[in-house]
């Protein structure tokens, strides 16, 4: 059940909204990286204290959207440098963090540095950061003192029925668990195909690729991130030129290729990138082109990793 008491916390004075609720005042829609940002964090800390919460769970984590060929994100670490290791281990769905780390994650989201997640403590406390410095805090109690503290900080706590993002949690797109039955199907596919390509979605907008064989399946399986989204595709094609010839004349595609040292790389490319891509993968061992549009994706198998108790909690 979602929390019963939800407040929208902003720096926008309700007196400066029009009849449709749109803000018409002079406040900027970006973080000031200063006292106002600090006020947001202090307000959330006050709600956590009022809710007796000192640790929160990371839910639905993601990073900056698809990185197109030849383009790097503005913050290569997505704002997570210093909070998590470079490989982002520990930043995954279901990971529990201390309140100070949770507040730093909120800071990253307020600054729009790339990483985004929900923060939850069951149905006792939830924190959602929306666009334009809108923050939604839900608690299982009124948190009267925290509301008063938020006003003292110069922010505006407004009661809401629910966070706008709450509706997104009702119908997850993936409901199949990568249980023993799933892995049995993978083994069956391997028996006939000899090799497969496994896409490991470890965060929203972030994936790793593995070439599966009967020999390495168990090792790859043991290395997967908790609650990862697993998508199984046919193996890479050793005729890289043939794969390049299939690239669409318009639109984007995800190109996956294996380098001579066995490293698998991938990039989202469009029709303007084909020549540069061909030069980059000239000595690749094998490759494939995968659709990026949801309605065009037809994998062999798709499932999400359950927790150790067998329950699927990831909300892909």
C-alpha distance (Angstrom), angle and dihedral (degrees) to the residues before:
residue distance angle dihedral
X1 . . .
X2 3.84 . .
X3 3.79 117.6 .
X4 3.80 115.3 -80.8
X5 3.80 96.5 -136.8
X6 3.81 116.8 54.9
X7 3.79 127.3 173.4
X8 3.77 130.2 -172.1
X9 3.79 107.3 -141.0
X10 3.80 118.4 -160.7
X11 3.78 143.0 146.7
X12 3.80 89.1 -124.1
X13 3.80 116.4 107.6
X14 3.84 109.4 -131.0
X15 3.81 87.1 -139.7
X16 3.82 87.1 69.8
X17 3.81 95.6 59.2
X18 3.78 124.8 102.4
X19 3.80 126.2 -131.3
X20 3.82 89.6 -80.5
X21 3.80 93.5 53.2
X22 3.80 94.1 -106.9
X23 3.79 115.4 144.3
X24 3.80 113.0 -117.0
X25 3.80 100.4 173.9
X26 3.78 131.4 106.8
X27 3.84 101.1 -100.7
X28 3.81 114.6 123.8
X29 3.80 117.6 -118.9
X30 3.81 93.0 -133.2
X31 3.78 131.6 75.7
X32 3.78 118.1 -89.4
X33 3.85 90.1 -144.7
X34 3.78 84.2 -134.5
X35 3.81 143.2 63.8
X36 3.81 97.2 -18.6
X37 3.79 91.7 49.9
X38 3.81 88.6 48.3
X39 3.80 89.2 51.2
X40 3.81 90.5 56.3
X41 3.80 91.0 52.8
X42 3.80 92.5 46.4
X43 3.80 90.5 50.7
X44 3.81 92.3 52.0
X45 3.81 89.6 47.4
X46 3.81 88.7 53.2
X47 3.80 91.4 53.3
X48 3.81 90.4 48.0
X49 3.79 90.8 51.1
X50 3.81 91.7 47.7
X51 3.82 88.6 50.5
X52 3.84 93.2 47.5
X53 3.80 91.2 -118.9
X54 3.81 124.5 144.1
X55 3.80 99.7 158.4
X56 3.80 131.4 45.3
X57 3.77 136.0 -168.5
X58 3.80 122.7 -122.0
X59 3.82 110.3 -127.1
X60 3.80 131.2 -174.4
X61 3.82 94.2 -2.7
X62 3.76 121.2 -169.8
X63 3.77 143.1 164.7
X64 3.80 134.7 -143.3
X65 3.79 114.8 -46.4
X66 3.77 128.0 -91.2
X67 3.79 112.3 -39.6
X68 3.78 106.7 -133.1
X69 3.77 120.3 -141.8
X70 3.79 112.7 -73.2
X71 3.81 94.0 7.5
X72 3.79 125.3 105.6
X73 3.81 124.3 -160.6
X74 3.77 116.0 -103.1
X75 3.80 89.3 -113.1
X76 3.80 109.5 33.4
X77 3.81 89.9 -163.6
X78 3.82 92.8 49.3
X79 3.81 88.1 -128.2
X80 3.81 92.1 -64.4
X81 3.81 99.2 106.6
X82 3.78 108.9 126.7
X83 3.80 92.7 17.3
X84 3.81 97.5 69.0
X85 3.83 136.2 11.0
X86 3.82 118.1 -86.6
X87 3.81 91.2 -98.0
X88 3.85 87.9 54.4
X89 3.80 92.6 -123.1
X90 3.78 107.1 165.8
X91 3.79 91.5 34.3
X92 3.77 100.8 95.9
X93 3.76 140.6 110.6
X94 3.79 109.9 -67.3
X95 3.81 96.2 18.2
X96 3.81 112.4 141.0
X97 3.80 119.0 -138.0
X98 3.78 135.5 -178.9
X99 3.78 120.0 -101.7
X100 3.85 92.3 -105.8
X101 3.82 90.4 55.1
X102 3.80 90.5 45.3
X103 3.81 89.6 53.7
X104 3.80 90.3 50.7
X105 3.80 88.6 52.6
X106 3.79 88.3 53.4
X107 3.81 88.5 51.3
X108 3.82 89.8 53.1
X109 3.81 90.1 51.4
X110 3.80 94.0 46.6
X111 3.80 88.3 53.5
X112 3.81 93.0 46.9
X113 3.80 92.8 -130.2
X114 3.80 94.6 154.4
X115 3.80 109.5 -91.1
X116 3.79 120.3 98.2
X117 3.79 134.8 174.6
X118 3.76 143.7 147.1
X119 3.79 118.2 -109.5
X120 3.78 118.4 -145.0
X121 3.77 142.2 170.4
X122 3.79 98.0 -166.5
X123 3.80 108.6 -84.3
X124 3.81 91.5 -35.0
X125 3.81 99.7 81.7
X126 3.81 135.6 3.1
X127 3.79 130.8 179.6
X128 3.82 122.7 -165.3
X129 3.79 123.0 178.2
X130 3.79 112.6 -155.3
X131 3.77 133.8 -177.4
X132 3.79 124.1 -58.2
X133 3.81 97.8 18.4
X134 3.80 95.9 -55.4
X135 3.81 111.9 147.8
X136 3.80 124.8 -174.2
X137 3.80 119.6 -158.7
X138 3.79 121.5 -174.1
X139 3.80 127.1 -171.4
X140 3.77 137.6 174.8
X141 3.81 88.7 -124.7
X142 3.82 134.8 48.5
X143 3.83 94.7 -106.3
X144 3.81 91.0 -154.2
X145 3.81 93.2 172.0
X146 3.81 91.7 49.8
X147 3.79 91.0 50.8
X148 3.81 89.7 51.8
X149 3.81 90.9 46.5
X150 3.82 90.5 51.9
X151 3.81 90.0 55.2
X152 3.81 90.2 48.5
X153 3.80 88.1 55.0
X154 3.81 89.7 58.3
X155 3.80 96.2 -106.1
X156 3.79 129.4 119.6
X157 3.82 119.1 -121.2
X158 3.81 110.5 -164.9
X159 3.84 122.9 -174.6
X160 3.81 114.6 -116.4
X161 3.78 134.6 -175.4
X162 3.81 90.2 -130.0
X163 3.78 143.0 -29.9
X164 3.83 112.0 -80.4
X165 3.81 88.8 -123.1
X166 3.82 93.5 56.3
X167 3.81 92.2 87.1
X168 3.81 89.9 59.8
X169 3.80 90.3 66.6
X170 3.81 95.9 62.3
X171 3.81 99.7 76.6
X172 3.81 116.4 31.5
X173 3.80 113.5 -161.6
X174 3.82 94.6 -135.1
X175 3.80 118.4 49.9
X176 3.82 99.7 159.2
X177 3.81 116.0 102.3
X178 3.80 121.3 -140.1
X179 3.80 90.2 -126.6
X180 3.79 130.1 149.1
X181 3.80 89.9 -74.5
X182 3.80 89.9 56.9
X183 3.81 92.3 50.7
X184 3.80 90.1 47.6
X185 3.81 88.1 56.8
X186 3.80 89.8 49.0
X187 3.80 89.8 53.2
X188 3.80 90.3 49.4
X189 3.80 90.7 52.9
X190 3.80 90.3 47.6
X191 3.78 91.4 51.9
X192 3.79 90.7 61.8
X193 3.81 101.8 30.1
X194 3.84 99.7 36.1
X195 3.84 91.2 -145.7
X196 3.80 139.2 31.9
X197 3.79 138.2 -173.9
X198 3.80 115.5 -119.9
X199 3.79 119.3 -160.8
X200 3.81 110.3 -156.9
X201 3.79 110.4 -161.0
X202 3.79 100.1 -163.3
X203 3.83 94.7 167.8
X204 3.76 134.5 9.3
X205 3.83 105.8 -79.2
X206 3.82 92.6 9.7
X207 3.78 128.2 93.6
X208 3.80 143.5 162.2
X209 3.80 125.2 -152.4
X210 3.80 128.0 -141.2
X211 3.80 130.4 -173.5
X212 3.78 104.4 -135.1
X213 3.79 124.2 -149.5
X214 3.80 130.4 168.0
X215 3.80 87.1 -104.7
X216 3.82 99.4 53.6
X217 3.82 101.2 31.3
X218 3.80 96.0 100.5
X219 3.82 93.1 46.5
X220 3.81 92.8 49.6
X221 3.79 91.1 46.2
X222 3.81 90.9 53.5
X223 3.82 91.6 52.2
X224 3.82 97.7 53.6
X225 3.80 120.8 118.5
X226 3.81 118.0 -108.7
X227 3.82 114.4 -87.4
X228 3.82 91.7 3.1
X229 3.79 120.9 168.2
X230 3.80 107.6 -119.6
X231 3.80 120.6 -156.3
X232 3.80 119.5 -179.2
X233 3.81 119.8 -152.6
X234 3.81 134.0 175.0
X235 3.79 113.3 -84.8
X236 3.80 124.2 -82.9
X237 3.80 116.9 -84.6
X238 3.81 115.9 -115.8
X239 3.83 89.4 -149.3
X240 3.80 97.2 80.2
X241 3.78 92.4 174.0
X242 3.78 90.8 58.0
X243 3.81 90.3 52.2
X244 3.80 91.4 50.0
X245 3.80 89.1 51.8
X246 3.80 90.7 59.1
X247 3.81 95.4 57.5
X248 3.81 110.9 123.6
X249 3.79 119.7 -107.0
X250 3.80 89.3 -132.2
X251 3.77 134.4 25.9
X252 3.78 134.1 26.1
X253 3.79 133.2 -60.9
X254 3.80 134.4 179.8
X255 3.78 109.4 -118.8
X256 3.81 116.2 -157.3
X257 3.78 122.2 -171.0
X258 3.79 139.7 171.1
X259 3.79 117.0 -133.0
X260 3.79 123.9 -142.6
X261 3.82 91.2 -97.7
X262 3.81 91.2 55.3
X263 3.81 96.0 -103.8
X264 3.79 113.1 140.1
X265 3.78 117.5 -142.3
X266 3.77 131.4 -178.3
X267 3.78 138.7 -171.6
X268 3.77 138.2 175.2
X269 3.79 108.1 -119.6
X270 3.78 135.8 178.2
X271 3.80 133.1 -159.5
X272 3.81 92.5 -78.6
X273 3.81 91.7 61.3
X274 3.82 101.6 53.3
X275 3.81 98.7 100.0
X276 3.79 94.7 46.8
X277 3.80 90.8 44.7
X278 3.80 92.0 52.6
X279 3.81 90.2 54.7
X280 3.80 92.0 47.2
X281 3.82 95.2 52.2
X282 3.81 96.7 38.1
X283 3.82 92.3 117.5
X284 3.82 97.4 35.1
X285 3.78 117.8 134.1
X286 3.80 95.8 -141.0
X287 3.79 141.2 -17.0
X288 3.77 147.6 -178.5
X289 3.81 138.7 -165.3
X290 3.79 117.8 -130.2
X291 3.81 126.3 -167.0
X292 3.80 116.4 -111.2
X293 3.78 96.6 -162.2
X294 3.80 113.4 90.7
X295 3.81 96.4 -135.7
X296 3.82 90.7 54.0
X297 3.81 98.1 50.0
X298 3.82 113.2 105.1
X299 3.81 107.7 169.9
X300 3.78 124.4 175.5
X301 3.81 91.8 -120.0
X302 3.79 137.5 -1.3
X303 3.81 129.4 -173.5
X304 3.80 141.9 138.3
X305 3.78 126.1 -118.4
X306 3.81 113.3 -104.9
X307 3.79 123.2 -143.8
X308 3.80 121.1 -94.5
X309 3.81 89.9 -88.9
X310 3.79 90.0 59.3
X311 3.83 95.5 -108.9
X312 3.80 117.9 132.5
X313 3.81 106.8 -135.2
X314 3.80 101.5 155.0
X315 3.82 112.0 110.0
X316 3.78 102.7 -147.5
